Amino acid sequence: MKTIHLLIYSSFLLHDFFYIKVHSEINNNNSLLNLFCLENVKAEMINAGLEYEESFAQETCECYLKEFYKNGNHDRAIYFCKEIAKEKFNL
């Protein structure tokens, strides 16, 4: 019984650590994850022949970080936020 309680407690601690880490990433514009995201958005815009807009990239990366935190899936977060950006900015 103690083992089960310990496992449950440990999983809550890990979840809380992950929450704090990712939440701080969302609120930190200089986080490594955010910087990689901004560079990828910029590269994709340039490759698509679009004019780079920093505000667009920031909004897209904020979406990505929030979605990644919610579902923990990198590819799903990218897809979701690209779809939102396409619709919002008529891309």
N, CA and C of each residue as an Amber inpcrd file, in Angstrom:
protein
   273
   0.8190000  -1.1870000   0.0000000   0.0000000   0.0000000   0.0000000
   0.8690000   1.2600000   0.0000000   1.9630000   1.2230000   0.7810000
   2.8520000   2.3770000   0.8180000   3.4910000   2.6280000  -0.5420000
   3.7700000   1.5570000  -1.2720000   4.3830000   1.6950000  -2.5890000
   3.4610000   2.4330000  -3.5450000   2.1950000   2.1220000  -3.5000000
   1.2140000   2.7890000  -4.3600000   1.1270000   4.2650000  -4.0170000
   1.0750000   4.5760000  -2.7440000   1.0160000   5.9770000  -2.3170000
   2.2760000   6.7280000  -2.7460000   3.4100000   6.0670000  -2.6130000
   4.6730000   6.6840000  -3.0060000   4.6950000   6.9470000  -4.5110000
   4.2160000   6.0020000  -5.2930000   4.1560000   6.1830000  -6.7480000
   3.2180000   7.3280000  -7.1290000   2.0690000   7.3740000  -6.4990000
   1.1130000   8.4470000  -6.7830000   1.7000000   9.7910000  -6.3920000
   2.2920000   9.8660000  -5.2260000   2.9040000  11.1120000  -4.7590000
   4.0380000  11.5390000  -5.6920000   4.8600000  10.5860000  -6.1150000
   5.9720000  10.8830000  -7.0230000   5.4630000  11.4110000  -8.3530000
   4.3840000  10.8300000  -8.8570000   3.8450000  11.2960000 -10.1410000
   3.3240000  12.7230000 -10.0270000   2.7260000  13.0650000  -8.8780000
   2.2780000  14.4470000  -8.6720000   3.4640000  15.4050000  -8.6050000
   4.5310000  14.9940000  -7.9570000   5.7240000  15.8350000  -7.8850000
   6.3150000  16.0650000  -9.2670000   6.3830000  15.0130000 -10.0690000
   6.9080000  15.1560000 -11.4280000   6.0190000  16.0550000 -12.2680000
   4.7170000  15.8790000 -12.1290000   3.7790000  16.7260000 -12.8710000
   3.9600000  18.1800000 -12.4680000   4.0690000  18.4330000 -11.1520000
   4.2500000  19.8030000 -10.6770000   5.5560000  20.3910000 -11.1790000
   6.6270000  19.5880000 -11.1770000   7.9060000  20.0690000 -11.6930000
   7.7740000  20.4110000 -13.1700000   7.1460000  19.5330000 -13.9400000
   6.9550000  19.7790000 -15.3700000   6.1100000  21.0280000 -15.5800000
   5.0590000  21.1890000 -14.8020000   4.1970000  22.3620000 -14.9090000
   4.9870000  23.6390000 -14.6540000   5.7510000  23.6590000 -13.5860000
   6.5320000  24.8520000 -13.2460000   7.5520000  25.1390000 -14.3330000
   8.2360000  24.1290000 -14.8250000   9.2630000  24.3090000 -15.8510000
   8.6510000  24.8530000 -17.1380000   7.6050000  24.2310000 -17.6290000
   6.9980000  24.6710000 -18.8820000   6.3110000  26.0100000 -18.6980000
   5.6560000  26.2170000 -17.5810000   5.0030000  27.4980000 -17.3290000
   6.0320000  28.6200000 -17.3270000   7.1980000  28.3740000 -16.7600000
   8.2410000  29.4010000 -16.7820000   8.7600000  29.5990000 -18.1960000
   8.7730000  28.5370000 -19.0040000   9.1770000  28.6680000 -20.4070000
   8.2040000  29.5770000 -21.1530000   6.9170000  29.4310000 -20.8970000
   5.9090000  30.2390000 -21.5710000   6.0870000  31.7050000 -21.2130000
   6.4130000  31.9770000 -19.9840000   6.5210000  33.3520000 -19.5180000
   7.9040000  33.9520000 -19.7040000   8.8180000  33.2150000 -20.2810000
  10.1790000  33.7010000 -20.4630000  10.4750000  33.8040000 -21.9530000
  10.4890000  35.0350000 -22.4600000  10.7090000  35.2410000 -23.8920000
  12.0980000  34.8320000 -24.3450000  13.0260000  34.6380000 -23.4280000
  14.3770000  34.2460000 -23.7870000  14.6410000  32.7670000 -23.5420000
  13.6090000  31.9830000 -23.2810000  13.8110000  30.5640000 -23.0390000
  14.3340000  29.8970000 -24.3060000  15.0660000  28.8350000 -24.1170000
  15.6450000  28.1100000 -25.2400000  14.5640000  27.6070000 -26.1870000
  13.5050000  27.0680000 -25.6240000  12.4040000  26.5680000 -26.4410000
  11.7840000  27.6910000 -27.2670000  11.5810000  28.8360000 -26.6610000
  11.0070000  29.9760000 -27.3630000  11.9500000  30.4800000 -28.4590000
  13.2440000  30.5450000 -28.1520000  14.2080000  31.0200000 -29.1480000
  14.2630000  30.0910000 -30.3680000  14.2410000  28.7810000 -30.1300000
  14.2050000  27.8350000 -31.2460000  12.9290000  28.0160000 -32.0700000
  11.8320000  28.2000000 -31.3830000  10.5590000  28.3900000 -32.0670000
  10.6070000  29.6290000 -32.9490000  11.0680000  30.7420000 -32.3950000
  11.1340000  31.9920000 -33.1640000  11.9960000  31.8360000 -34.4040000
  13.1260000  31.1680000 -34.2650000  14.0150000  30.9590000 -35.4150000
  13.3530000  30.0670000 -36.4670000  12.6180000  29.0470000 -36.0310000
  11.9360000  28.1610000 -36.9810000  10.8140000  28.8810000 -37.7170000
  10.0560000  29.6970000 -36.9950000   8.9800000  30.4570000 -37.6400000
   9.5810000  31.4150000 -38.6650000  10.6450000  32.0860000 -38.2930000
  11.3080000  33.0200000 -39.2050000  11.7870000  32.3020000 -40.4630000
  12.4400000  31.1730000 -40.2880000  12.9340000  30.4030000 -41.4350000
  11.7890000  29.9410000 -42.3390000  10.7150000  29.4710000 -41.7410000
   9.5690000  29.0080000 -42.5360000   8.9320000  30.1590000 -43.3050000
   8.8440000  31.3230000 -42.6860000   8.2570000  32.4810000 -43.3710000
   9.1310000  32.8940000 -44.5540000  10.4290000  32.9470000 -44.3450000
  11.3480000  33.3290000 -45.4190000  11.3080000  32.3040000 -46.5440000
  11.3150000  31.0180000 -46.1890000  11.2510000  29.9570000 -47.2120000
   9.9500000  29.9940000 -47.9980000   8.8870000  30.4770000 -47.3770000
   7.5860000  30.5640000 -48.0490000   7.4390000  31.8720000 -48.8280000
   8.4730000  32.7190000 -48.7740000   8.4190000  33.9880000 -49.4990000
   7.5710000  35.0420000 -48.8130000   7.3650000  34.8860000 -47.5150000
   6.5780000  35.8450000 -46.7520000   7.5050000  36.8090000 -46.0240000
   7.0190000  38.0170000 -45.8100000   7.8000000  38.9840000 -45.0580000
   7.7370000  38.6180000 -43.5790000   8.9040000  38.5480000 -42.9590000
   8.9710000  38.1760000 -41.5430000   8.4270000  39.3000000 -40.6750000
   7.5180000  38.9340000 -39.7850000   6.9720000  39.8710000 -38.8130000
   7.1980000  39.2810000 -37.4290000   7.9290000  40.0160000 -36.6170000
   8.2680000  39.5250000 -35.2890000   7.0380000  39.2580000 -34.4370000
   6.0250000  40.1140000 -34.5400000   4.8150000  39.9280000 -33.7310000
   4.0940000  38.6330000 -34.1120000   4.1060000  38.3030000 -35.3930000
   3.5040000  37.0490000 -35.8610000   4.2420000  35.8630000 -35.2470000
   5.5750000  35.9180000 -35.2940000   6.3750000  34.8260000 -34.7530000
   6.1640000  34.6880000 -33.2460000   6.1320000  35.7970000 -32.5420000
   5.9370000  35.7490000 -31.0960000   4.5810000  35.1480000 -30.7340000
   3.5600000  35.5510000 -31.4520000   2.2170000  35.0270000 -31.1830000
   2.1490000  33.5270000 -31.4750000   2.7660000  33.1310000 -32.5740000
   2.7720000  31.7180000 -32.9500000   3.5290000  30.8810000 -31.9200000
   4.6570000  31.3870000 -31.4510000   5.4560000  30.6400000 -30.4710000
   4.7820000  30.5960000 -29.1050000   4.0850000  31.6390000 -28.7490000
   3.3270000  31.6160000 -27.4980000   2.2600000  30.5240000 -27.5700000
   1.5970000  30.4450000 -28.7110000   0.5990000  29.3860000 -28.9300000
   1.2550000  28.0180000 -28.8010000   2.4090000  27.8490000 -29.4610000
   3.1070000  26.5640000 -29.4350000   3.4410000  26.1540000 -28.0000000
   4.0250000  27.0690000 -27.2370000   4.4260000  26.7290000 -25.8750000
   3.2180000  26.3530000 -25.0130000   2.1330000  27.0720000 -25.1620000
   0.9250000  26.7590000 -24.3860000   0.3590000  25.4060000 -24.7810000
   0.2960000  25.1440000 -26.0820000  -0.2480000  23.8630000 -26.5510000
   0.6640000  22.7010000 -26.1700000   1.9560000  22.9160000 -26.2700000
   2.9030000  21.8660000 -25.8850000   2.7380000  21.5330000 -24.4080000
   2.5420000  22.5510000 -23.5910000   2.3180000  22.2980000 -22.1680000
   1.0300000  21.4960000 -21.9510000  -0.0300000  21.8750000 -22.6590000
  -1.3240000  21.2130000 -22.4700000  -1.2790000  19.7400000 -22.8380000
  -0.7340000  19.4380000 -24.0170000  -0.8290000  18.0600000 -24.5000000
   0.4920000  17.3030000 -24.5110000   1.6150000  17.9970000 -24.2980000
   2.9110000  17.3290000 -24.2470000   3.3670000  16.7440000 -25.5610000
   2.7160000  17.1430000 -26.6400000   3.0530000  16.5950000 -27.9510000
   3.5600000  17.7090000 -28.8560000   4.8320000  17.6470000 -29.1950000
   5.4880000  18.6630000 -30.0140000   4.8110000  18.8170000 -31.3790000
   4.6370000  17.7070000 -32.0830000   4.0600000  17.7600000 -33.4300000
   2.6240000  18.2700000 -33.4380000   1.8440000  17.8490000 -32.4670000
   0.4590000  18.2970000 -32.3850000   0.3850000  19.8010000 -32.0860000
   1.2680000  20.2720000 -31.2200000   1.2990000  21.7020000 -30.8800000
   1.6670000  22.5310000 -32.1100000   2.6500000  22.0630000 -32.8730000
   3.0470000  22.7670000 -34.0950000   1.8880000  22.8080000 -35.0800000
   1.2780000  21.6600000 -35.3230000   0.1750000  21.5830000 -36.2770000
  -0.9740000  22.5010000 -35.8550000  -1.3600000  22.4310000 -34.5940000
  -2.4620000  23.2310000 -34.0750000  -2.1980000  24.7220000 -34.2860000
  -1.0060000  25.1630000 -33.9180000  -0.7040000  26.6000000 -33.9930000
  -0.5080000  27.0720000 -35.4340000  -0.0140000  26.2070000 -36.2970000
   0.0800000  26.5700000 -37.7170000  -1.3150000  26.7580000 -38.3030000
  -2.2330000  25.9050000 -37.9320000  -3.5980000  26.0270000 -38.4400000
  -4.2520000  27.3270000 -37.9590000  -4.0260000  27.6630000 -36.7090000
  -4.5660000  28.9210000 -36.1770000  -3.9630000  30.1070000 -36.9240000
  -2.6530000  30.0730000 -37.1210000  -1.9680000  31.1730000 -37.8070000
  -2.4530000  31.3060000 -39.2490000  -2.6230000  30.1890000 -39.9340000
  -3.1080000  30.2150000 -41.3320000  -4.4810000  30.8850000 -41.4010000
  -5.3510000  30.4990000 -40.4900000  -6.7040000  31.0580000 -40.4830000
  -6.7040000  32.5360000 -40.0990000  -5.9840000  32.8620000 -39.0480000
  -5.9840000  34.2260000 -38.5440000  -5.3480000  35.2240000 -39.5140000
  -4.2820000  34.7950000 -40.1890000  -3.5450000  35.6970000 -41.0590000
  -3.7680000  35.4050000 -42.5500000  -4.7720000  34.5950000 -42.8490000
  -5.1320000  34.2510000 -44.2340000  -3.9160000  33.7740000 -45.0390000
  -3.2210000  32.8050000 -44.5050000  -2.0410000  32.2570000 -45.1860000
  -2.3840000  31.0120000 -45.9660000
